Amino acid sequence: MPGSQDRRTAILEHAADLFAAKGIVATTVREIADSVGILSGSLYHHFKSKDEMVGAIITSYLDDLASHYAEITASDTAPRAKVAELVRGSLAVIEAHPHATEIYQNSGSYLTSLEGYDHIKVVANTIQKTWITVLDEGAAHGEFRSDIPARVLYRMLRDALWLSVRWFKPTDEYPMSKFADDFCSTFLDGIVPR
C-alpha cells in the first residue's frame, strides 16, 4: 500500500502547513482536503479526525528530536560538546519539521486536549530532562556557569532555538549549518569580539 502511505504523508504535510499558517482551530478538514486535492470525506480513510493529524505531526516531530538527543547523550563527549550537538540536532529537526515546530510552539494548550497527549508530554519531559542533565553536568565540571540554574539556562536556549523557526529562513549564503555554528558560538562563547 505505498500509495496510501504516500497519500497519508501528503495529507500530513499539507495539514502541517495549514496548522502552522492559520492555527489548528481555524483550519478546517475541507481546507486540508482541498490542499491535497481530495474530497474531505476521503481524509477519513487515512485519519479519524483533525486531532489525529495534529497528534501524528507533533509525535513524529518530538520522536525525531528525542531520537537525535538519545544518540547525542549516548556519546562519551564533554558537556560543552554535547550542548553544541544538542543545538545542531535541534536545528536539524527544526529544518526537517518546520511546521511541526511552529505548531508545537503556538498550540501548547490545544495539544493538552489531544487523545495522544500523554505520549507528547512524556517525550517533551524527556527532551527537557536531557538538556537539564547536560547543563548540570557542565556546571559540575566547571564548563558552564553554576550561578544560573540549569532550568533557566535550558529555557534561554530552548526559546532561542525553537522560536528561531519564526524568523530564520536558511539561504544558500547562510545555511542552517552556519546558523547552528553561530548559535553555538554565541551561547557558548558570548557576543564579545574574539
Secondary structure, DSSP 8 states (H G I E B T S, - for coil): -HHHHHHHHHHHHHHHHHHHHH-TTT--HHHHHHHHTS-HHHHTTT-S-HHHHHHHHHHHHHHHHHHHHHHHHHS---HHHHHHHHHHHHHHHHHHSHHHHHHHHH-HHHHTTSTTHHHHHHHHHHHHHHHHHHHHHHHHTTSS-SSS-HHHHHHHHHHHHHHGGGT----SSS-HHHHHHHHHHHHHH-SS--
